[in-house]
Protein backbone atom coordinates (compact mmCIF):
# COMPACT_ATOMS: atom_id res chain seq x y z
CA UNK A 1 0.00 0.00 0.00
CA UNK A 2 1.09 3.57 -0.63
CA UNK A 3 1.38 6.86 1.21
CA UNK A 4 -0.74 9.36 -0.74
CA UNK A 5 -0.75 13.08 0.04
CA UNK A 6 -3.58 15.44 -0.93
CA UNK A 7 -2.99 19.20 -0.95
CA UNK A 8 -5.42 22.09 -1.42
CA UNK A 9 -5.94 25.67 -0.26
CA UNK A 10 -8.24 24.62 2.61
CA UNK A 11 -8.91 21.51 4.66
CA UNK A 12 -12.59 22.21 3.97
CA UNK A 13 -11.93 21.78 0.25
CA UNK A 14 -10.68 18.23 0.75
CA UNK A 15 -13.53 17.27 3.10
CA UNK A 16 -16.30 18.87 1.06
CA UNK A 17 -15.20 18.03 -2.49
CA UNK A 18 -12.82 15.04 -2.17
CA UNK A 19 -14.46 12.96 0.55
CA UNK A 20 -15.52 10.12 -1.82
CA UNK A 21 -11.96 9.95 -3.15
CA UNK A 22 -10.51 9.97 0.37
CA UNK A 23 -12.85 7.19 1.45
CA UNK A 24 -12.11 5.15 -1.66
CA UNK A 25 -8.32 5.37 -1.24
CA UNK A 26 -8.54 4.62 2.47
CA UNK A 27 -10.69 1.56 1.71
CA UNK A 28 -7.91 0.38 -0.61
CA UNK A 29 -5.59 0.37 2.40
CA UNK A 30 -3.50 3.43 1.53
CA UNK A 31 -2.15 5.88 4.10
CA UNK A 32 -3.44 9.39 3.42
CA UNK A 33 -2.01 12.74 4.51
CA UNK A 34 -3.78 16.05 3.90
CA UNK A 35 -1.59 19.15 3.54
CA UNK A 36 -3.67 22.34 3.68
CA UNK A 37 -4.37 25.43 5.74
CA UNK A 38 -6.27 24.23 8.83
CA UNK A 39 -9.91 25.04 9.51
CA UNK A 40 -12.95 23.49 11.17
CA UNK A 41 -12.71 20.42 8.89
CA UNK A 42 -9.47 19.04 10.33
CA UNK A 43 -11.16 16.92 12.99
CA UNK A 44 -13.50 15.33 10.46
CA UNK A 45 -10.60 14.48 8.15
CA UNK A 46 -8.72 12.86 11.02
CA UNK A 47 -11.83 10.89 11.98
CA UNK A 48 -11.96 9.53 8.44
CA UNK A 49 -8.43 8.22 8.94
CA UNK A 50 -6.25 10.93 7.41
CA UNK A 51 -3.13 12.41 8.90
CA UNK A 52 -3.28 16.21 8.75
CA UNK A 53 -0.40 18.64 8.29
CA UNK A 54 -0.93 22.43 8.36
CA UNK A 55 0.14 24.53 5.40
CA UNK A 56 0.67 28.26 5.71
CA UNK A 57 -0.49 30.05 2.58
CA UNK A 58 -2.52 33.00 1.36
CA UNK A 59 -5.30 31.61 -0.79
CA UNK A 60 -6.20 35.05 -2.16
CA UNK A 61 -5.20 35.64 -5.77
CA UNK A 62 -2.26 34.24 -7.70
CA UNK A 63 0.69 36.36 -6.62
CA UNK A 64 3.77 34.85 -8.30
CA UNK A 65 6.04 36.61 -5.80
CA UNK A 66 4.61 34.54 -2.93
CA UNK A 67 5.15 31.34 -4.88
CA UNK A 68 8.79 30.59 -4.03
CA UNK A 69 8.14 30.71 -0.29
CA UNK A 70 5.14 28.39 -0.66
CA UNK A 71 7.13 26.02 -2.87
CA UNK A 72 9.95 25.90 -0.30
CA UNK A 73 7.51 25.14 2.50
CA UNK A 74 5.86 22.36 0.48
CA UNK A 75 9.23 20.95 -0.59
CA UNK A 76 10.28 20.66 3.06
CA UNK A 77 7.09 18.76 3.88
CA UNK A 78 7.45 16.46 0.86
CA UNK A 79 11.05 15.63 1.78
CA UNK A 80 10.08 14.92 5.38
CA UNK A 81 6.99 12.83 4.60
CA UNK A 82 8.17 11.20 1.34
CA UNK A 83 4.74 10.29 -0.05
CA UNK A 84 4.54 7.90 -2.98
CA UNK A 85 2.10 10.12 -4.88
CA UNK A 86 0.80 13.69 -4.38
CA UNK A 87 -2.68 14.72 -5.51
CA UNK A 88 -3.03 18.46 -6.06
CA UNK A 89 -6.19 20.57 -6.01
CA UNK A 90 -6.68 24.35 -6.34
CA UNK A 91 -4.47 26.74 -8.25
CA UNK A 92 -1.52 27.56 -5.98
CA UNK A 93 -1.22 24.01 -4.65
CA UNK A 94 -1.11 22.65 -8.19
CA UNK A 95 1.41 25.16 -9.52
CA UNK A 96 3.81 25.47 -6.61
CA UNK A 97 3.27 21.92 -5.37
CA UNK A 98 4.32 20.70 -8.81
CA UNK A 99 7.56 22.65 -8.50
CA UNK A 100 8.19 21.31 -5.01
CA UNK A 101 7.49 17.63 -5.70
CA UNK A 102 10.81 16.78 -7.35
CA UNK A 103 10.91 13.07 -8.16
CA UNK A 104 7.60 12.35 -6.40
CA UNK A 105 4.75 11.79 -8.90
CA UNK A 106 2.27 14.68 -8.77
CA UNK A 107 -1.27 14.51 -10.20
CA UNK A 108 -2.94 17.94 -10.45
CA UNK A 109 -6.67 18.49 -10.82
CA UNK A 110 -7.67 21.75 -12.53
CA UNK A 111 -10.87 22.40 -10.60
CA UNK A 112 -11.33 25.90 -12.03
CA UNK A 113 -9.33 28.70 -13.59
CA UNK A 114 -9.76 31.38 -10.94
CA UNK A 115 -9.59 35.16 -10.99
CA UNK A 116 -6.29 35.28 -12.90
CA UNK A 117 -7.85 33.77 -16.03
CA UNK A 118 -11.06 35.73 -15.65
CA UNK A 119 -9.14 39.00 -15.35
CA UNK A 120 -7.18 38.55 -18.57
CA UNK A 121 -4.20 40.74 -19.41
CA UNK A 122 -0.93 40.36 -17.55
CA UNK A 123 -2.45 38.19 -14.81
CA UNK A 124 -3.57 35.63 -17.34
CA UNK A 125 -0.21 35.76 -19.11
CA UNK A 126 1.60 35.07 -15.82
CA UNK A 127 -0.82 32.30 -14.87
CA UNK A 128 -0.43 30.55 -18.21
CA UNK A 129 3.35 30.59 -17.99
CA UNK A 130 3.26 29.23 -14.44
CA UNK A 131 0.93 26.42 -15.50
CA UNK A 132 3.00 25.58 -18.59
CA UNK A 133 6.20 25.16 -16.59
CA UNK A 134 4.56 23.43 -13.64
CA UNK A 135 2.66 20.79 -15.64
CA UNK A 136 5.31 20.00 -18.25
CA UNK A 137 6.59 16.79 -16.65
CA UNK A 138 3.33 15.30 -15.33
CA UNK A 139 1.91 12.15 -16.86
CA UNK A 140 -1.69 12.92 -15.89
CA UNK A 141 -3.50 16.25 -15.49
CA UNK A 142 -7.19 16.07 -14.61
CA UNK A 143 -9.80 18.59 -15.80
CA UNK A 144 -13.41 18.91 -14.69
CA UNK A 145 -14.92 20.10 -17.96
CA UNK A 146 -14.09 19.79 -21.63
CA UNK A 147 -13.75 23.54 -22.20
CA UNK A 148 -11.02 24.01 -19.58
CA UNK A 149 -9.22 21.03 -21.05
CA UNK A 150 -9.55 22.47 -24.54
CA UNK A 151 -8.28 25.86 -23.39
CA UNK A 152 -5.15 24.36 -21.82
CA UNK A 153 -4.52 22.31 -24.95
CA UNK A 154 -5.02 25.22 -27.36
CA UNK A 155 -2.66 27.42 -25.32
CA UNK A 156 -0.10 24.58 -25.11
CA UNK A 157 -0.23 24.46 -21.32
CA UNK A 158 -0.57 20.65 -21.38
CA UNK A 159 -0.18 17.90 -23.96
CA UNK A 160 -3.08 15.83 -25.24
CA UNK A 161 -1.58 12.66 -23.76
CA UNK A 162 -1.64 14.25 -20.30
CA UNK A 163 -5.12 15.76 -20.21
CA UNK A 164 -7.85 13.60 -18.69
CA UNK A 165 -11.49 14.53 -18.09
CA UNK A 166 -13.39 13.92 -14.86
CA UNK A 167 -17.10 14.47 -14.06
CA UNK A 168 -16.30 17.06 -11.42
CA UNK A 169 -15.67 15.62 -7.98
CA UNK A 170 -18.39 13.03 -8.33
CA UNK A 171 -21.52 12.80 -6.20
CA UNK A 172 -22.78 10.29 -3.62
CA UNK A 173 -26.14 9.51 -5.20
CA UNK A 174 -27.43 7.77 -2.07
CA UNK A 175 -26.52 10.66 0.23
CA UNK A 176 -27.95 13.24 -2.18
CA UNK A 177 -31.16 11.35 -2.81
CA UNK A 178 -34.00 12.73 -4.96
CA UNK A 179 -36.63 14.64 -3.01
CA UNK A 180 -40.26 15.44 -3.83
CA UNK A 181 -40.92 18.98 -5.06
CA UNK A 182 -41.02 21.72 -2.47
CA UNK A 183 -44.52 22.99 -1.72
CA UNK A 184 -43.94 26.72 -1.44
CA UNK A 185 -47.04 27.79 -3.35
CA UNK A 186 -47.09 31.53 -4.04
CA UNK A 187 -43.74 32.02 -2.24
CA UNK A 188 -41.30 30.15 -4.50
CA UNK A 189 -37.75 29.80 -3.18
CA UNK A 190 -34.70 30.44 -5.37
CA UNK A 191 -31.52 29.23 -3.68
CA UNK A 192 -27.94 30.18 -4.52
CA UNK A 193 -25.18 28.18 -2.83
CA UNK A 194 -21.72 29.69 -3.29
CA UNK A 195 -18.99 31.63 -1.60
CA UNK A 196 -20.10 35.25 -1.58
CA UNK A 197 -17.88 36.42 -4.44
CA UNK A 198 -18.58 38.74 -7.33
CA UNK A 199 -17.13 36.08 -9.67
CA UNK A 200 -19.90 33.72 -8.56
CA UNK A 201 -22.52 36.15 -9.85
CA UNK A 202 -23.83 37.25 -6.46
CA UNK A 203 -24.41 40.83 -7.63
CA UNK A 204 -26.44 39.65 -10.61
CA UNK A 205 -28.45 37.33 -8.36
CA UNK A 206 -29.33 40.22 -6.05
CA UNK A 207 -30.19 42.60 -8.90
CA UNK A 208 -32.38 39.97 -10.57
CA UNK A 209 -34.07 39.19 -7.26
CA UNK A 210 -34.83 42.87 -6.77
CA UNK A 211 -36.42 43.04 -10.22
CA UNK A 212 -38.48 39.87 -9.77
CA UNK A 213 -39.78 41.19 -6.44
CA UNK A 214 -41.49 44.04 -8.30
CA UNK A 215 -43.62 41.43 -10.10
CA UNK A 216 -43.91 38.80 -7.38
CA UNK A 217 -43.17 40.26 -3.93
CA UNK A 218 -43.68 36.89 -2.24
CA UNK A 219 -40.79 35.22 -4.10
CA UNK A 220 -37.87 34.38 -1.81
CA UNK A 221 -34.19 34.55 -2.71
CA UNK A 222 -31.74 32.78 -0.43
CA UNK A 223 -27.95 32.86 -0.25
CA UNK A 224 -26.03 30.05 1.42
CA UNK A 225 -22.25 30.28 1.59
CA UNK A 226 -19.16 31.65 3.22
CA UNK A 227 -18.97 35.38 3.80
CA UNK A 228 -15.65 37.21 4.05
CA UNK A 229 -13.78 34.69 1.93
CA UNK A 230 -10.10 35.36 1.27
CA UNK A 231 -10.62 36.52 -2.30
CA UNK A 232 -10.31 39.81 -4.12
CA UNK A 233 -13.90 39.57 -5.36
CA UNK A 234 -15.46 38.90 -1.94
CA UNK A 235 -18.69 40.68 -1.03
CA UNK A 236 -18.30 43.04 1.94
CA UNK A 237 -20.27 42.36 5.11
CA UNK A 238 -21.85 45.82 5.02
CA UNK A 239 -23.15 45.18 1.50
CA UNK A 240 -24.77 41.94 2.62
CA UNK A 241 -26.32 43.70 5.62
CA UNK A 242 -27.83 46.31 3.29
CA UNK A 243 -29.37 43.58 1.11
CA UNK A 244 -30.88 41.91 4.16
CA UNK A 245 -32.25 45.18 5.49
CA UNK A 246 -33.79 45.88 2.09
CA UNK A 247 -35.50 42.49 2.25
CA UNK A 248 -34.29 41.32 -1.15
CA UNK A 249 -32.10 38.48 0.17
CA UNK A 250 -32.25 35.93 2.99
CA UNK A 251 -28.70 35.07 4.06
CA UNK A 252 -28.54 31.54 5.51
CA UNK A 253 -24.88 31.56 6.52
CA UNK A 254 -23.07 28.25 6.08
CA UNK A 255 -24.40 24.74 6.68
CA UNK A 256 -22.56 21.45 7.28
CA UNK A 257 -25.41 19.68 5.49
CA UNK A 258 -26.94 21.46 2.48
CA UNK A 259 -29.55 18.80 1.75
CA UNK A 260 -32.42 20.26 3.82
CA UNK A 261 -31.86 23.68 2.25
CA UNK A 262 -31.88 22.24 -1.29
CA UNK A 263 -34.96 20.16 -0.49
CA UNK A 264 -36.83 23.28 0.63
CA UNK A 265 -36.03 25.18 -2.59
CA UNK A 266 -37.99 25.23 -5.83
CA UNK A 267 -34.93 26.03 -7.94
CA UNK A 268 -31.16 26.28 -7.42
CA UNK A 269 -29.42 29.21 -9.12
CA UNK A 270 -25.75 29.72 -9.99
CA UNK A 271 -24.95 32.80 -12.13
CA UNK A 272 -21.17 32.23 -11.98
CA UNK A 273 -18.73 33.73 -14.49
CA UNK A 274 -16.89 30.43 -14.97
CA UNK A 275 -16.68 27.07 -13.17
CA UNK A 276 -14.86 23.77 -13.20
CA UNK A 277 -17.76 21.43 -12.47
CA UNK A 278 -20.01 23.27 -10.00
CA UNK A 279 -20.82 21.12 -7.01
CA UNK A 280 -23.94 23.17 -6.29
CA UNK A 281 -25.55 22.24 -9.60
CA UNK A 282 -24.53 18.59 -9.29
CA UNK A 283 -26.02 18.31 -5.79
CA UNK A 284 -29.20 20.04 -6.92
CA UNK A 285 -29.55 17.71 -9.89
CA UNK A 286 -28.99 14.65 -7.71
CA UNK A 287 -31.82 15.82 -5.45
CA UNK A 288 -34.13 16.36 -8.46
CA UNK A 289 -34.14 20.14 -8.31
CA UNK A 290 -34.33 22.21 -11.51
CA UNK A 291 -31.52 24.74 -11.90
CA UNK A 292 -30.78 28.09 -13.51
CA UNK A 293 -27.17 28.78 -14.39
CA UNK A 294 -25.07 30.92 -16.69
CA UNK A 295 -24.09 29.71 -20.13
CA UNK A 296 -20.38 29.46 -19.29
CA UNK A 297 -17.77 26.68 -19.15
CA UNK A 298 -18.48 24.32 -16.28
CA UNK A 299 -22.11 25.28 -15.80
CA UNK A 300 -23.20 24.32 -19.30
CA UNK A 301 -21.39 20.99 -18.94
CA UNK A 302 -23.55 20.06 -15.95
CA UNK A 303 -26.85 21.54 -17.15
CA UNK A 304 -28.72 20.12 -20.12
CA UNK A 305 -30.36 23.31 -21.35
CA UNK A 306 -34.17 23.26 -21.36
CA UNK A 307 -34.09 19.68 -20.05
CA UNK A 308 -32.58 19.82 -16.55
CA UNK A 309 -32.66 23.60 -16.22
CA UNK A 310 -32.27 26.97 -17.89
CA UNK A 311 -29.14 28.78 -19.04
CA UNK A 312 -28.80 32.56 -19.15
CA UNK A 313 -26.06 35.00 -20.26
CA UNK A 314 -23.21 35.63 -17.80
CA UNK A 315 -22.72 38.99 -16.06
CA UNK A 316 -26.26 39.94 -17.08
CA UNK A 317 -28.81 40.59 -14.32
CA UNK A 318 -31.59 41.21 -16.85
CA UNK A 319 -30.87 37.90 -18.55
CA UNK A 320 -31.01 36.14 -15.20
CA UNK A 321 -34.25 37.95 -14.36
CA UNK A 322 -35.77 36.69 -17.62
CA UNK A 323 -34.76 33.11 -16.76
CA UNK A 324 -36.26 33.42 -13.27
CA UNK A 325 -39.54 34.72 -14.73
CA UNK A 326 -39.55 31.89 -17.29
CA UNK A 327 -39.21 29.40 -14.46
CA UNK A 328 -42.04 31.02 -12.53
CA UNK A 329 -44.28 30.78 -15.60
CA UNK A 330 -43.67 27.04 -16.02
CA UNK A 331 -46.46 24.63 -15.08
CA UNK A 332 -45.62 22.43 -12.07
CA UNK A 333 -45.34 19.30 -14.20
CA UNK A 334 -42.53 20.81 -16.29
CA UNK A 335 -40.59 21.78 -13.17
CA UNK A 336 -40.98 18.21 -11.88
CA UNK A 337 -39.84 16.80 -15.24
CA UNK A 338 -36.73 19.01 -15.15
CA UNK A 339 -35.88 17.77 -11.68
CA UNK A 340 -36.26 14.13 -12.70
CA UNK A 341 -34.13 14.69 -15.79
CA UNK A 342 -31.46 16.29 -13.60
CA UNK A 343 -31.39 13.25 -11.33
CA UNK A 344 -31.09 10.90 -14.33
CA UNK A 345 -28.21 13.00 -15.72
CA UNK A 346 -26.32 12.81 -12.42
CA UNK A 347 -26.80 9.04 -12.31
CA UNK A 348 -25.47 8.67 -15.85
CA UNK A 349 -22.51 11.06 -15.72
CA UNK A 350 -21.54 12.15 -12.21
CA UNK A 351 -21.47 9.11 -9.94
CA UNK A 352 -18.55 9.37 -7.50
CA UNK A 353 -17.31 5.90 -8.47
CA UNK A 354 -16.23 7.28 -11.86
CA UNK A 355 -13.88 9.75 -10.16
CA UNK A 356 -12.46 7.23 -7.70
CA UNK A 357 -11.73 4.71 -10.46
CA UNK A 358 -10.05 7.38 -12.59
CA UNK A 359 -7.73 8.28 -9.72
CA UNK A 360 -6.94 4.63 -9.01
CA UNK A 361 -5.91 4.20 -12.64
CA UNK A 362 -3.83 7.41 -12.66
CA UNK A 363 -2.03 6.49 -9.43
CA UNK A 364 -1.22 3.05 -10.81
CA UNK A 365 0.06 4.62 -14.04
CA UNK A 366 2.47 7.07 -12.42
CA UNK A 367 3.78 4.45 -10.02
CA UNK A 368 4.71 2.17 -12.93
CA UNK A 369 6.89 4.79 -14.60
CA UNK A 370 10.67 4.24 -14.65
CA UNK A 371 12.32 6.28 -11.91
CA UNK A 372 9.10 6.92 -9.97
CA UNK A 373 9.70 7.60 -6.31
CA UNK A 374 9.21 4.58 -4.07
CA UNK A 375 8.65 4.90 -0.35
CA UNK A 376 9.85 2.00 1.74
CA UNK A 377 7.43 0.32 4.13
CA UNK A 378 9.78 1.14 7.00
CA UNK A 379 9.84 4.84 6.19
CA UNK A 380 6.09 4.88 5.56
CA UNK A 381 5.29 3.40 8.94
CA UNK A 382 7.72 5.82 10.60
CA UNK A 383 5.91 8.76 9.03
CA UNK A 384 2.59 7.55 10.46
CA UNK A 385 3.84 6.54 13.90
N, C-alpha and C positions, 0 to 999 in steps of 0.2 A: 504494500500500500504506500501511497505517496503523501508528502506534506505539500498541501496546496494553499497558497496565500491569495486572498482577495483584497483589493485595495480600491477605495472610492473616497469621495470628498466628504462623506458623513457615514457614521455607523448606521444611521437611519436608512440610508440608501440601500445598504446591503440587506438589512432586515426587511424593508418594505418591498423592494424590487427583486431581490435575489434569493429570497427564502426557499422557493422550490429547488433552486440549484444547490443551495447549501444543504438542504435535507437530502437531496439525491446523492451528493458526493459523500456526505457523512454515512449514508446507508451503504455505500460501496466500501466503507472501512477506511477512508482517507482521513488524515489529520488536517484540520482546517484552521488557518489563522486569518483574522481580519485586521487589516492595517488601515485605520481611518481616524479622523478627528472624533473624539468621544462625544456621546450625547446620551439621551435617555434610553437608547436602544441597546446599550452595551450589555446590560444584564440579560436581556432576552437572547442575544446572540450567544452568550456564555451558557445559558440554559439549554440552547440547542446542541451545544457541544463544541463550540468554537473557542479557540484562544483569541484574546483581543489584545492588540497593541496600539497605543495612541499615536497619532500622526499630527504634527503641528503644521497647519497650512491655512492660508487664506483662500477660501473658496470663491471669493468675489473676483470676477473678471479673469483675463488671461494675460497677466503681466509677465512678459518674458524675463524681466530683471529679477523676479523672485524665483524663477525656475532653478537656477543652479543650487541655491540653498536647499530647496525641496528635494532636488535630485540627490544631493549629498546626504541628506537625512534618510531618504529611502534606501540609498546604497548601503549605508551603515546597517540598517535593519536587515536588508537582504543578505549581507555578508554574515551577520550574526545568526540569522534564522536558517539560512540555506534551504529555502523551499525548493521542491522539485519543479514546480510550475507556479507562475503568478498570473492571476486573472485580473485585468484592469478594467475599471469602469469610471466614467466621468473624465472630463477633458484633461485637467492637470495631471491626474493620476496616470492616465494613459500616456501622455507625452513625456512627462519627466520620470515616471516609473519605467518606461521603455529604456530611457537613457541609463537609468540606474541598475537595470537588471543584469547587465554583463552577459555571462554565459548561461544564465538561468532563462529557460523558455518563458516568454511573456505573451499572453493572449489578450489583446485589447478588444473592448466592445464599444463601438461608437454609438452611444445612447442618444445623442443629439449633438447639434453643432454649436449651440451656445451663442452668446452675445457677439463674440468676435466675428463669426460668419454673418450674422444678421446685420452688423454695423457696416460691413464692407470696408473699402478703402485700405488704409495701412494696417488696421487690425486684422483684416482678413488675410492680407498678404503675409503678415507675420505668422498667423495661425497656420496657414497652408505650408509654409516652410518648416515650421516646427513639426507638423504632422508628417511631412515627407521624409524628414531625417529620422524621426522617431520610429516610423513603421517600416522602414526599408528592409530590415532583416527578419521581420516576423513571418512565420509560415502561415498563420491564420489571423485575420482581422474580421471581427464580426460587425455587421450592421443590422439595424432594426427596421429599415425600410429600403426599398429598391432605389429611391431617388437619392438618398444620402450615399448609397453605394455607387450609383452612377456618377454623382458629383465627384467623389474621390477618385474614381477611375478616369474621368474626363480631364481632371486637373493633374493626373499622374501622381497622386498622393499615395496610392497603393497599386499593386499589380492585380490583374484579373485572377491569377492563381491563388492570391491571398484572400480575396474578398468573399466572405460567406454571409448569407442572409439568415436572420433569425426572426421569428414572429414576436418581436418585442421581448419581454421578460417571461412570457408565458402566463397562464392563468390557471388557478386551481378551480376547476369547474364544479367541484362538489362544494367547496367553501363559498364560492360566489354562485349560488344556485338561483335559478329563475324564480322571480316573484310575481304574484298577480298584480295587475295594474293598481296604482294608487287611486284612491277614491277622494279626490280633492274638490270635485264638483266645480263650482264657479270661482274657486281660488287655486288655480293650477300652480304647481311648484316647478320652477326652473332652477336647477342646481348646477353650480360650477365648482369643481374640485380642482384646486391648483394652488401652488405658492402664489402669493399676492404680488405678482410682477407685471409690469407693463407688457413685457414680451409674451405673456400668457393671454393677453387680450382682456385684462380686467377692466380697463377704461372703456373699451367698446361694450363690454357686458353691462356696465353701469349705465352708459349712455342709452343703450338699447332698452334697458329695463325702464329707465325714466320715460322714454317715448311710449313704450307699451302701456305703462301705467295711465297715460292720458286716455287710452281707449278702454282699458280693463283695469280699473284701480284695485281690484281684488287679487290680481296676479301677484305671486310671490317670487322673489329672486334671492336665492341663497348663495353665499360664498363659504366654502369650507377649505381651509388651507392655512399654511404658516404665514404669519405676518412678521415683518421686520427681517426678512431673509437677507443673508449676506450677498446682495446682488445689486449692481448699479441701477437696475430697473425696478427695484422694490417700491411698493406703494407705501407712503408715509402713514403713520398711525393717525395723524390729525386728519388726513384725507378720508381714511376709513370712518373715523368718528363723524365727519360731516355727512357722509353717505347714510350712515345709520340714523343720524338725527333727522335727515331729510325724509327717511322712511322708504328709500328706494331699494335698500339692500338689507338683508338679514345676515349678519356675520356669525357663523357657527363655530369659529375657532378651529381647533384641530381635533381629530378623533382617532383613537387607536383602531376602531372598527368602523369602516365607512358603510357597511352593508345596510344598517337601519336607515341611514340618511338617503342612500340611493333608493331603497325600497319605498320611501315616503315621497319621492319625487316623481313627477310626470315625465320629465325630460332632463337629460344631462347635457350641459352646454360646455364647449371648450373652444373659444375664439382665438386660439394661440397663433402666433406668427410662424412658427415652425416647430415640429416635434420629431422625436425618434420613432417611437411607437407608444402613443399616449396611454398610460395605464388607466387613467380615468375612463376613457372611452371603451377600453377592453373590459373593465369591471362592469360598466353600465350595460354593455352588450351581453355579458355573461348573465346578468340579472334580468335580462329581457326588458331593458329600458331603451326607448328611442333616444337618439342623440342629435344634437346640432353642433356642427364643428366647421372650422374654416377649411377652405379648399387649398390646403398647403401640404407639403411633404409630411408624412407621418400620419396626419389626421385622415387624409384621403385614402391612405393604405388600409386603415382600420374600418372606415365607414364605407359601406356600399351605398352610394348616393341614391336617394329616393326609395331605397329598399330597407336599409337599417336606420336611416336617418337623413338629415338634410345637410348640405354643404352651402356655405355662404362665403363671400369674398373676405380676405383678411384685411385687418386694419380699417374696417368699414362698419361703423355702428349702424348706419342706415340699412346696410345689407343684412346685418344680424337681426335688426328689428323686423325686416321683411320675413326672414326665416322663422322668427318667433311667432309672428302673426299667421304665417302659413300653418305652423303646427297647431295653433289655437283653433284654426278653421277646420282642421281635419276631423272627420267623424271618429268616434271612439274605436270602431273596428279597425280603422287604418293604423291608428297608434298601436293597438295591440299587435297587429300583423308586423309592424316595424320591429317591435320588441322581440317577437318570436324569431324573426329573421336575423336579428342581432345575435340572439343566443345560438342559433344554428351556425352562424358564421364563426363565432368564437369556438364552438366545438370542432369545426372543420379545420381552422387555421391557427388557433392560438392556445391550444392545450399545452400546459407546462411541460409535459413529457417530451415534446418536440425540442424544447430548449435544452433540457437536461441531457438528452441523447446527443444533441449536437456538440455540447461541451465534452461529453465523454469521448466522442470520436476525435475532437480537436486535441484533447489532452493526450490521448493515445498516440496521435500523429506526431506531436512535437517531442514526445518522449522516445520515439523510435528514431529520431534523427541522429546521424553521426555527430558525436561531440556534445550531445545534450547533457546538461548538468545532471548528475546522479547524486542523490543524498543517501548516505549509508544509514542502515537501520539503527546503528548505534548513535549516530549524530541526531537522527530524527527523534529518537526516544529522549535524548538529553534535552533537546529543545522543548519538549512537552512535559518534562519532569517538574 
